C-alpha cells in the first residue's frame, strides 16, 4: 500500500478473522466504498498490524485463535485505547468486560454477537469511519 500514513489511517480497516470467506466478503464490500483493508487470520498477526499500521477500525472475530478469547480481547482493547482505534468484536465477549457500555458513542468498542449479518456489520464500520473522519 503506497498511501501516506495519515491518509491511509483515515480510511483503513483491519479485519482479523480466520475465515477467508468472511475476510473476502468484508474486503470486497469495503474496498468498493474506497476503504483500505488490512487482513490477518491470527490474533498475534492482527495485533502486529494494529501496532504498525494504525487502522481507524479493527474488526476482530473473538474466535480467531484457539487461545483464551478474554486475553485476546483485552490485548486488542488496550491497544485500541492507546491508538484511538475503534474496535468491533464479533462473538461472545468475556463476562468481566461485558458490563462496559458498548452502546455509548464514546466507547471505543462495539460488540456484534454471532451469528451476524454482513449488512449491520458494514453499517457499523462505515459509521465508525465517518466518526473518525468528522473528528479529524
ZADO-1210 file (C-alpha; in nm, 4 decimals, padded with zeros to 6 digits):
<atoms>
<atom x="00.0000" y="00.0000" z="00.0000" code="UNK" pos="1"/>
<atom x="00.1511" y="00.3223" z="-00.1119" code="UNK" pos="2"/>
<atom x="-00.0573" y="00.5912" z="00.0558" code="UNK" pos="3"/>
<atom x="00.0816" y="00.8221" z="00.3197" code="UNK" pos="4"/>
<atom x="00.0254" y="00.7346" z="00.6835" code="UNK" pos="5"/>
<atom x="-00.2412" y="00.9966" z="00.7738" code="UNK" pos="6"/>
<atom x="-00.4415" y="00.9349" z="00.4559" code="UNK" pos="7"/>
<atom x="-00.4053" y="00.5576" z="00.4931" code="UNK" pos="8"/>
<atom x="-00.5128" y="00.5740" z="00.8553" code="UNK" pos="9"/>
<atom x="-00.8228" y="00.7790" z="00.7880" code="UNK" pos="10"/>
<atom x="-00.9880" y="00.5118" z="00.5742" code="UNK" pos="11"/>
<atom x="-00.8347" y="00.1823" z="00.6795" code="UNK" pos="12"/>
<atom x="-00.9931" y="-00.1213" z="00.8415" code="UNK" pos="13"/>
<atom x="-00.8122" y="-00.4213" z="00.9857" code="UNK" pos="14"/>
<atom x="-01.0054" y="-00.7478" z="00.9602" code="UNK" pos="15"/>
<atom x="-00.8843" y="-01.0193" z="01.1988" code="UNK" pos="16"/>
<atom x="-01.0712" y="-01.3400" z="01.1211" code="UNK" pos="17"/>
<atom x="-00.9567" y="-01.6941" z="01.0461" code="UNK" pos="18"/>
<atom x="-01.2388" y="-01.7323" z="00.7905" code="UNK" pos="19"/>
<atom x="-01.1104" y="-01.6488" z="00.4442" code="UNK" pos="20"/>
<atom x="-01.4696" y="-01.6158" z="00.3255" code="UNK" pos="21"/>
<atom x="-01.5512" y="-01.3508" z="00.5874" code="UNK" pos="22"/>
<atom x="-01.2337" y="-01.1549" z="00.5068" code="UNK" pos="23"/>
<atom x="-01.3125" y="-01.1755" z="00.1329" code="UNK" pos="24"/>
<atom x="-01.6725" y="-01.0552" z="00.1748" code="UNK" pos="25"/>
<atom x="-01.5773" y="-00.7633" z="00.4004" code="UNK" pos="26"/>
<atom x="-01.2775" y="-00.6670" z="00.1816" code="UNK" pos="27"/>
<atom x="-01.4849" y="-00.6742" z="-00.1376" code="UNK" pos="28"/>
<atom x="-01.7681" y="-00.4621" z="00.0040" code="UNK" pos="29"/>
<atom x="-01.5448" y="-00.2096" z="00.1833" code="UNK" pos="30"/>
<atom x="-01.2920" y="-00.1701" z="-00.0989" code="UNK" pos="31"/>
<atom x="-01.5742" y="-00.0823" z="-00.3405" code="UNK" pos="32"/>
<atom x="-01.6521" y="00.2013" z="-00.0968" code="UNK" pos="33"/>
<atom x="-01.2964" y="00.3331" z="-00.1006" code="UNK" pos="34"/>
<atom x="-01.1737" y="00.1777" z="00.2237" code="UNK" pos="35"/>
<atom x="-00.8215" y="00.0342" z="00.2510" code="UNK" pos="36"/>
<atom x="-00.8193" y="-00.3128" z="00.4026" code="UNK" pos="37"/>
<atom x="-00.5608" y="-00.4905" z="00.6139" code="UNK" pos="38"/>
<atom x="-00.6123" y="-00.8581" z="00.6925" code="UNK" pos="39"/>
<atom x="-00.4905" y="-01.1107" z="00.9460" code="UNK" pos="40"/>
<atom x="-00.6019" y="-01.4663" z="01.0067" code="UNK" pos="41"/>
<atom x="-00.4438" y="-01.4936" z="01.3526" code="UNK" pos="42"/>
<atom x="-00.4724" y="-01.2756" z="01.6624" code="UNK" pos="43"/>
<atom x="-00.0989" y="-01.2095" z="01.7048" code="UNK" pos="44"/>
<atom x="-00.0619" y="-01.1156" z="01.3388" code="UNK" pos="45"/>
<atom x="-00.3535" y="-00.8732" z="01.3738" code="UNK" pos="46"/>
<atom x="-00.2044" y="-00.7099" z="01.6855" code="UNK" pos="47"/>
<atom x="00.1211" y="-00.6563" z="01.4988" code="UNK" pos="48"/>
<atom x="-00.0638" y="-00.4926" z="01.2079" code="UNK" pos="49"/>
<atom x="-00.2640" y="-00.2780" z="01.4507" code="UNK" pos="50"/>
<atom x="00.0573" y="-00.1523" z="01.6120" code="UNK" pos="51"/>
<atom x="00.2371" y="-00.0941" z="01.2810" code="UNK" pos="52"/>
<atom x="-00.0397" y="00.0359" z="01.0523" code="UNK" pos="53"/>
<atom x="-00.2731" y="00.2178" z="01.2963" code="UNK" pos="54"/>
<atom x="-00.6054" y="00.1498" z="01.1194" code="UNK" pos="55"/>
<atom x="-00.9128" y="00.3513" z="01.2175" code="UNK" pos="56"/>
<atom x="-01.1290" y="00.0427" z="01.2754" code="UNK" pos="57"/>
<atom x="-01.0472" y="-00.3159" z="01.3748" code="UNK" pos="58"/>
<atom x="-01.2972" y="-00.5960" z="01.3147" code="UNK" pos="59"/>
<atom x="-01.1952" y="-00.8800" z="01.5465" code="UNK" pos="60"/>
<atom x="-01.3517" y="-01.2259" z="01.5460" code="UNK" pos="61"/>
<atom x="-01.3011" y="-01.3402" z="01.9044" code="UNK" pos="62"/>
<atom x="-01.2754" y="-01.6992" z="01.7801" code="UNK" pos="63"/>
<atom x="-00.9759" y="-01.6182" z="01.5592" code="UNK" pos="64"/>
<atom x="-00.7378" y="-01.8279" z="01.7708" code="UNK" pos="65"/>
<atom x="-00.7593" y="-02.1350" z="01.9870" code="UNK" pos="66"/>
<atom x="-00.6282" y="-01.9267" z="02.2790" code="UNK" pos="67"/>
<atom x="-00.8320" y="-01.7636" z="02.5548" code="UNK" pos="68"/>
<atom x="-01.0561" y="-01.5073" z="02.3825" code="UNK" pos="69"/>
<atom x="-01.0646" y="-01.2951" z="02.7011" code="UNK" pos="70"/>
<atom x="-00.6881" y="-01.2487" z="02.6854" code="UNK" pos="71"/>
<atom x="-00.7039" y="-01.1682" z="02.3138" code="UNK" pos="72"/>
<atom x="-00.9923" y="-00.9289" z="02.3712" code="UNK" pos="73"/>
<atom x="-00.8006" y="-00.7470" z="02.6450" code="UNK" pos="74"/>
<atom x="-00.4893" y="-00.7054" z="02.4297" code="UNK" pos="75"/>
<atom x="-00.6917" y="-00.5561" z="02.1436" code="UNK" pos="76"/>
<atom x="-00.8898" y="-00.3294" z="02.3780" code="UNK" pos="77"/>
<atom x="-00.5694" y="-00.1970" z="02.5372" code="UNK" pos="78"/>
<atom x="-00.4030" y="-00.1326" z="02.2021" code="UNK" pos="79"/>
<atom x="-00.7188" y="00.0260" z="02.0567" code="UNK" pos="80"/>
<atom x="-00.7472" y="00.2644" z="02.3524" code="UNK" pos="81"/>
<atom x="-00.3818" y="00.3671" z="02.3187" code="UNK" pos="82"/>
<atom x="-00.4166" y="00.4204" z="01.9465" code="UNK" pos="83"/>
<atom x="-00.7650" y="00.5758" z="01.9278" code="UNK" pos="84"/>
<atom x="-00.8863" y="00.2895" z="01.7095" code="UNK" pos="85"/>
<atom x="-01.2482" y="00.1721" z="01.7104" code="UNK" pos="86"/>
<atom x="-01.2854" y="-00.1970" z="01.7863" code="UNK" pos="87"/>
<atom x="-01.5697" y="-00.4110" z="01.6534" code="UNK" pos="88"/>
<atom x="-01.5737" y="-00.7528" z="01.8190" code="UNK" pos="89"/>
<atom x="-01.7600" y="-01.0457" z="01.6690" code="UNK" pos="90"/>
<atom x="-01.8780" y="-01.3189" z="01.9044" code="UNK" pos="91"/>
<atom x="-01.9296" y="-01.3549" z="02.2760" code="UNK" pos="92"/>
<atom x="-01.7460" y="-01.1016" z="02.4887" code="UNK" pos="93"/>
<atom x="-01.5993" y="-01.2200" z="02.8168" code="UNK" pos="94"/>
<atom x="-01.8206" y="-01.1575" z="03.1206" code="UNK" pos="95"/>
<atom x="-01.5939" y="-00.9208" z="03.3144" code="UNK" pos="96"/>
<atom x="-01.5615" y="-00.6828" z="03.0228" code="UNK" pos="97"/>
<atom x="-01.9203" y="-00.7150" z="02.9051" code="UNK" pos="98"/>
<atom x="-02.0512" y="-00.4731" z="03.1686" code="UNK" pos="99"/>
<atom x="-01.8926" y="-00.1791" z="02.9878" code="UNK" pos="100"/>
<atom x="-02.1447" y="00.0185" z="02.7833" code="UNK" pos="101"/>
<atom x="-02.0844" y="-00.0737" z="02.4196" code="UNK" pos="102"/>
<atom x="-02.3759" y="00.1484" z="02.3125" code="UNK" pos="103"/>
<atom x="-02.2045" y="00.4590" z="02.4465" code="UNK" pos="104"/>
<atom x="-02.0866" y="00.6669" z="02.1451" code="UNK" pos="105"/>
<atom x="-01.7579" y="00.7459" z="02.3202" code="UNK" pos="106"/>
<atom x="-01.6933" y="00.3757" z="02.3842" code="UNK" pos="107"/>
<atom x="-01.4140" y="00.2605" z="02.1500" code="UNK" pos="108"/>
<atom x="-01.5501" y="-00.0913" z="02.1202" code="UNK" pos="109"/>
<atom x="-01.8647" y="-00.2355" z="01.9703" code="UNK" pos="110"/>
<atom x="-01.9973" y="-00.5877" z="02.0091" code="UNK" pos="111"/>
<atom x="-02.1756" y="-00.7807" z="01.7376" code="UNK" pos="112"/>
<atom x="-02.2986" y="-01.1183" z="01.8601" code="UNK" pos="113"/>
<atom x="-02.2756" y="-01.4246" z="01.6397" code="UNK" pos="114"/>
<atom x="-02.4418" y="-01.5212" z="01.4218" code="UNK" pos="115"/>
<atom x="-02.4451" y="-01.1823" z="01.2494" code="UNK" pos="116"/>
<atom x="-02.5455" y="-01.0407" z="00.9136" code="UNK" pos="117"/>
<atom x="-02.2999" y="-00.8507" z="00.6965" code="UNK" pos="118"/>
<atom x="-02.5345" y="-00.5527" z="00.6416" code="UNK" pos="119"/>
<atom x="-02.5410" y="-00.4293" z="01.0033" code="UNK" pos="120"/>
<atom x="-02.1688" y="-00.5030" z="01.0392" code="UNK" pos="121"/>
<atom x="-02.0836" y="-00.2948" z="00.7311" code="UNK" pos="122"/>
<atom x="-02.3075" y="-00.0106" z="00.8534" code="UNK" pos="123"/>
<atom x="-02.1311" y="-00.0154" z="01.1918" code="UNK" pos="124"/>
<atom x="-01.7885" y="00.0002" z="01.0252" code="UNK" pos="125"/>
<atom x="-01.8959" y="00.2847" z="00.7960" code="UNK" pos="126"/>
<atom x="-02.0444" y="00.4783" z="01.0899" code="UNK" pos="127"/>
<atom x="-01.7180" y="00.4435" z="01.2857" code="UNK" pos="128"/>
<atom x="-01.5141" y="00.5577" z="00.9837" code="UNK" pos="129"/>
<atom x="-01.7407" y="00.8644" z="00.9475" code="UNK" pos="130"/>
<atom x="-01.6963" y="00.9430" z="01.3185" code="UNK" pos="131"/>
<atom x="-01.3176" y="00.9289" z="01.2803" code="UNK" pos="132"/>
<atom x="-01.3348" y="01.1463" z="00.9694" code="UNK" pos="133"/>
<atom x="-01.5530" y="01.4046" z="01.1465" code="UNK" pos="134"/>
<atom x="-01.3141" y="01.4129" z="01.4436" code="UNK" pos="135"/>
<atom x="-01.0076" y="01.4664" z="01.2211" code="UNK" pos="136"/>
</atoms>
